[in-house]
Amino acid sequence: MAHATPGYPDIFSARTHQAVNRTLPVLLGLVYGFWAAANRRDGGPITGWNVLFGFVTALAFVVAFIGVRALAPRLKRELHAVTWASFAGVAFGFLYSQTGASVLRSTGNSLIVAGFFFAVLFYRYYTHEDAAGHKVE
């Protein structure tokens, strides 16, 4: 006799998912822009240029994040992992460069972060997708 697993109620509607998909990039972008502006001013006074820098950085982050979210799932698992790892490495490297660190140190640290992200994401995609990119559960 086969036993069925208990079903879980669908507590999230399509409208909830749509709201999260629209607000998540904006919230992440605002946090990223604030963080970049705070790194750039290095404890000094908040100026208009600093606020403008934060908003422009947030806008660039949101556009890149939405682009990666739209493009990456269409790629094979290797390129999917490379795309997200590149995004994470560039995002980290830019934040780190705003602290006044050298270009070589920023590049090296961002490559380490990107390598870590690639390893984790490739493992996840490799174990949850087949070679054609279909989810295997």
C-alpha positions in Angstrom: 0.0 0.0 0.0 1.5 3.3 -1.0 1.3 6.2 1.3 0.9 9.7 -0.1 2.8 12.6 1.4 0.7 15.2 3.0 0.0 18.2 0.9 1.0 21.7 2.0 -1.4 24.5 1.5 -0.4 27.1 -1.0 0.1 30.1 1.2 1.7 32.2 -1.5 -0.3 33.3 -4.4 1.0 34.3 -7.8 0.4 37.9 -6.8 2.7 37.5 -3.8 5.5 36.1 -6.0 5.0 38.9 -8.4 5.3 41.5 -5.7 8.5 39.9 -4.3 10.0 39.6 -7.8 9.5 43.4 -8.3 10.5 44.6 -4.8 13.5 42.3 -4.2 15.8 43.9 -6.8 14.9 47.4 -5.7 15.6 46.6 -2.0 18.8 44.9 -2.8 19.8 47.8 -5.0 19.1 50.4 -2.3 21.1 48.4 0.3 24.0 48.0 -2.2 23.9 51.8 -3.1 23.9 52.8 0.5 26.8 50.5 1.2 28.8 51.8 -1.7 28.1 55.4 -0.7 29.1 54.7 2.9 32.4 53.0 1.8 33.2 56.0 -0.5 32.6 58.7 2.1 34.7 56.8 4.6 33.1 58.2 7.7 33.0 61.8 6.4 30.0 64.0 6.0 27.1 63.0 3.7 27.1 65.3 0.7 24.8 65.6 -2.3 27.4 64.0 -4.5 27.6 61.1 -2.1 23.8 60.6 -2.2 23.8 60.8 -6.0 26.6 58.3 -6.2 24.6 55.9 -4.0 21.4 56.2 -6.1 23.3 55.8 -9.4 25.1 52.8 -8.0 21.8 51.3 -6.8 20.2 51.9 -10.3 23.2 50.2 -12.0 23.0 47.2 -9.5 19.2 46.8 -10.1 19.6 46.8 -13.9 22.4 44.3 -13.8 20.6 42.1 -11.2 17.4 42.1 -13.3 19.4 41.3 -16.4 21.2 38.4 -14.8 18.0 37.0 -13.3 16.4 37.1 -16.8 19.4 35.6 -18.7 21.0 33.1 -16.3 18.1 30.5 -16.1 18.1 30.1 -19.9 21.8 29.0 -19.9 23.3 25.6 -19.3 24.3 24.9 -15.7 28.0 25.8 -16.3 27.2 29.2 -17.8 24.4 29.7 -15.3 26.9 29.4 -12.5 29.5 31.5 -14.3 27.0 34.3 -14.9 26.0 34.5 -11.2 29.6 34.1 -10.0 30.7 37.0 -12.3 27.9 39.2 -11.0 28.8 38.4 -7.4 32.5 39.0 -8.1 32.0 42.3 -9.8 29.6 43.5 -7.2 32.0 42.6 -4.4 35.0 44.0 -6.2 33.3 47.4 -6.8 32.3 47.7 -3.1 35.8 46.7 -2.1 37.4 49.2 -4.4 35.4 52.1 -2.8 37.3 51.5 0.4 40.4 52.9 -1.2 42.1 49.5 -1.6 44.4 49.0 -4.6 43.2 47.7 -7.9 45.2 44.5 -7.5 43.8 43.8 -4.1 40.2 44.5 -5.2 40.6 42.3 -8.3 42.2 39.4 -6.3 39.5 39.5 -3.6 36.7 39.7 -6.1 38.2 36.7 -8.0 38.2 34.7 -4.7 34.6 35.6 -4.1 33.6 34.8 -7.7 35.5 31.4 -7.4 33.6 30.6 -4.2 30.3 31.5 -5.7 31.1 29.5 -8.9 31.9 26.4 -6.9 28.8 26.5 -4.7 26.4 27.4 -7.6 27.9 24.8 -10.0 27.5 22.1 -7.4 23.9 23.2 -6.8 23.0 23.3 -10.5 24.9 20.1 -11.2 23.0 18.2 -8.5 19.6 19.7 -9.2 19.5 19.7 -13.1 20.1 17.2 -15.8 22.5 18.0 -18.7 19.7 19.6 -20.7 19.0 22.1 -17.8 15.7 20.5 -16.6 15.1 20.4 -12.8 15.5 17.0 -11.3 13.9 16.7 -7.9 
